[in-house]
């Protein structure tokens, strides 16, 4: 069992908040982490039909049974519990009383905001980061992109070609059809694959709607479902507008590049090299590692991209007050002068800010140059 970076933070927060909530995609390791850190707690899962029926029909009785030092798994299945938990933690005043997990972020956070605000610490657990995996599984860049970070692939030595078909089918059948009530499951599956082919691109819902033969509202609803299930996320454009011609639509990325590779039909890591999405998958991987590093250290993800109507672009922009870190992401292993053009152009536009320039590339040697700080792909956490 690999250690997770967030462990020390969760243990600390369990001494300060009465409730911890750990959300994230299915099979990202939430249950394993909770049982490891809180091994003296009772455990109950609301995926079990009997437990779910008990909690739904008699929430007070259920919480009388599981009322202290308890892990409640997939708690979003019985949202009626939240108001009762609020009363119990207000009465006891005890820290670390409940550990809640959930894989449906939209259901969980909606109820938390209504009933447990100020009483709960929320953490998003994503699949393994590079630094977590590298303790035991020292694999190269292409393997990291192709396999992704879902723990079961590594713990049980499962091939991605065996893991992801089952994972995707379970998600489509169990969550999308049954929980989220999406009726046209085949078109939704096609939408999922279309999103994989548009990694790192501006999300154009109208184009996708036309291609699938559905309306714009349906596409946006489906995108929200993918976000809420921790399948994809939107990277928003930076809000400062220099010339009134800045792109204002978001780009989309997958939380796990292994899943994206499967949806793209890639059969092995070598196929990435010649695939049209090679650069996009690398960009997705690097931004994911930055996101995981922020979340794993209890920090907000204050990151964006920037693009103007002429195609000038900053792949990743990290805002820190009046300071900006701007990052060019290139999958190539050879550093070229052209890699720095967008960084230099943006620096001139952002004259009111303190700008630090970075290049992250597919090579193995980090360098400090006058023009920019250069990091190899495995050193993204140094940003």
Secondary structure, DSSP 8 states (H G I E B T S, - for coil): ----TTHHHHHHHTTT-SEEEEE-STTSSHHHHHHHHTTTSEEEETTSHHHHHHHHH-HHHHHHHS-SSEEEETGGGGTTHHHHHHHHHHHH--TT-EEEEES-HHHHHHHHHHHTTTTEEEEE--S--HHHHTTT----HHHHHHH---HHHHHTT--HHHHHHHHHHHIIIIIIIIIS--S-HHHHHHHHHHHHTTTTSB--HHHHHHHHT--HHHHHHHHHHHHHTTSEEEE-B-S--SSS-B--S-EEEES-HHHHHHHTT--STTHHHHSTTHHHHHHHHHHHHHHHHHHHTT----EEEEEBTTS-EEEEEEEETTEEEEEEEE--SS--GGGGHHHHHHHHHTTTSEEEEEEEESSS--EE-SS-EEEEGGGGGG-
